[in-house]
Amino acid sequence: MGQYDAIVVGSGPGGASVARELARRKLRVLILEQGSTAPLQGTLTQMAGIAAVPGKAAFIHRDASLLVSGVTVGGTSAINFATAAPPPEAMFAAHGIDLSPALAALRAELPIHQLPDELIGPMAGRIRQGALAQQLAWRKLDKLIRPQTCRTGCWRCVYGCPFGAKWTARDFVDEAARSGATLLADTRVNSVIVENGRAVGVRYEGGEARADKVILAAGGIGTPRILHRSGLHPASSSFFSDPVVAVMGQVDDIDGGAEVPMAAGLYLEDEGIALADMTLPKPMYQAFAAQVGRLDRLAAHGRTLTIMVKIRDDIGGGIGPRWVDKTLTAADRRKLASGVEMARGILRAAGATNIFKSWHFAAHPGGSVRIGEGVNSQLQTGTANLYVCDASVIPQPWGLPPTLTLLCLGHRLGNWL
C-alpha cells in the first residue's frame, strides 16, 4: 500500500478517536482492523462471533474464568453496556496528563445522558428500591445512549444495538472515513516495521503499509502481542481485567428481562467495588445459571433480578504470545466477597429469594503497556514514532467503564501528533 501520515491499528474507542482527530486535520490516515464492518444486527449469533471466539476474543484462565473482548469495527464498544465514566483526574495527573480539555470537548458532542425514567426497566427500578432501602448511594449512571432512539423493552445493548441508539466507536470511524481516512477491515496486523530505531509502518496478513507515525490501538491483549512480535516488548505482560460476578435472585411480581442494563448503581472508590443493575438477555442469564449448576433457575429469567459486582483487581497474571491467564489474588477475592454480600442485601431488600451468584468473568483487559513504564506521558513507546492508545496504557488498577477515558486519550493524542 502507499505512504500514509499515520497508521492506526485497531478501531475501538482509543483508535477511532485518534484516527478521527488526525483525519480532521487532513492527514492521510490508514485504519487497520482485525474485525468486520458488518452492520450490527442485535443477535446472539453475531455477538458470539465478535466476542466469543476462543483465542481471538475469548480466553479461559486456569481458574475456569472467562475474559472477553470485542473484535469488530468499533471494538468492545459495539457490545458493551454503554456506560460513560469520566477519567480519574488524579491517576493521569500523576503522569502529567490533563484530560479535562478532551473531556469537555467530548461531552459537548457525545450523547452522554442519564436514562430518562421511561427507559428504566422494572427490574432496574426494583433493584434501586432495594439499594435505597439499604441506604446506599444508588444513582443513575451516565450512558452513551440517544434516548430519543432507544426503545423500552429492548435488551440488545450487549448484542450490538441495531437501531443506532447506542453510541459506539463506529461513529468516529465513520467520521474519520468521511474526512478521508482509509479503513481496511478483516486485517490482522503481525508486527511493526522498525528501521534505524524508528517505526515506519506495519506488516499485516497480505502486505505491509508505511507511515510517519504508527499508533497501536489493538486493545489490552492485542497491543502487547503486536509489540512482542515486533521484538519491542517482553513475552509476557501483566494486566488488570476488572472481574465481575453476577448476583441473581427471584421475585414473583415482575415478568421482565428486557431492559437497558446498568441504568443505575454505585462506585465505592476507596474499596474498588462497583455495583449496578445488570438485566441480561435470556441466553446469557441461562449460561451463568448453568455454569454454577443452578439448572433449577433456567426458566426463571423473566423473574430474576441481577446485580453486577465489579472490582478493581490487582495487576498480575500474564498475556503471552498464545495464552492469557489471570487468577484472583486474596485481595481480589475479599473485594468480590464484600461486593457480593452487598448485592445479596440489596436483593433481599427488594424481595428476592433463591439468591445465587455466577462464577467470575471479565471484559476490561488493560494496563499491559502502562503509562510510565511501556509508554511516556505522550503515549510514545521507547521506539520513535510508535504510540499506543488503548486500555493497555492505563497506568494503575482500574475498575471503571473505560470507554470515555480512551476517547479522551485518543482526542488528546490526535491533537498532539
Secondary structure, 3 states (H helix, E strand, C coil): CCEEEEEEECCCHHHHHHHHHHHHCCCCEEEECCCCCCCCCCCHHHHHHHHCCECCCEEECCCCCEEECCCCCCHHHHCCCCECCCCCHHHHHCCCCCCHHHHHHHHHHCCEEECCHHHCCHHHHHHHHHHHHCCCCCEECEEEECCCCCCCCCCHHHHCCCCCCECCCHHHHHHHHHCCCEEECCCCEEEEEEECCEEEEEEECCEEEEEEEEEECCHHHHHHHHHHHCCCCCCCEEEECCCEEEEEEECCCCCCCCCCCCCEEEEECCCCEEEEECCCCHHHHHHHHHHCCCHHHHHHHHHEEEEEEEECCCCEEEECCCCEECCCCHHHHHHHHHHHHHHHHHHHHCCCEEEEECCCEECCCECCCCECCCECCCCECCCECEEECCHHHCCCCCCCCCHHHHHHHHHHHHHHC
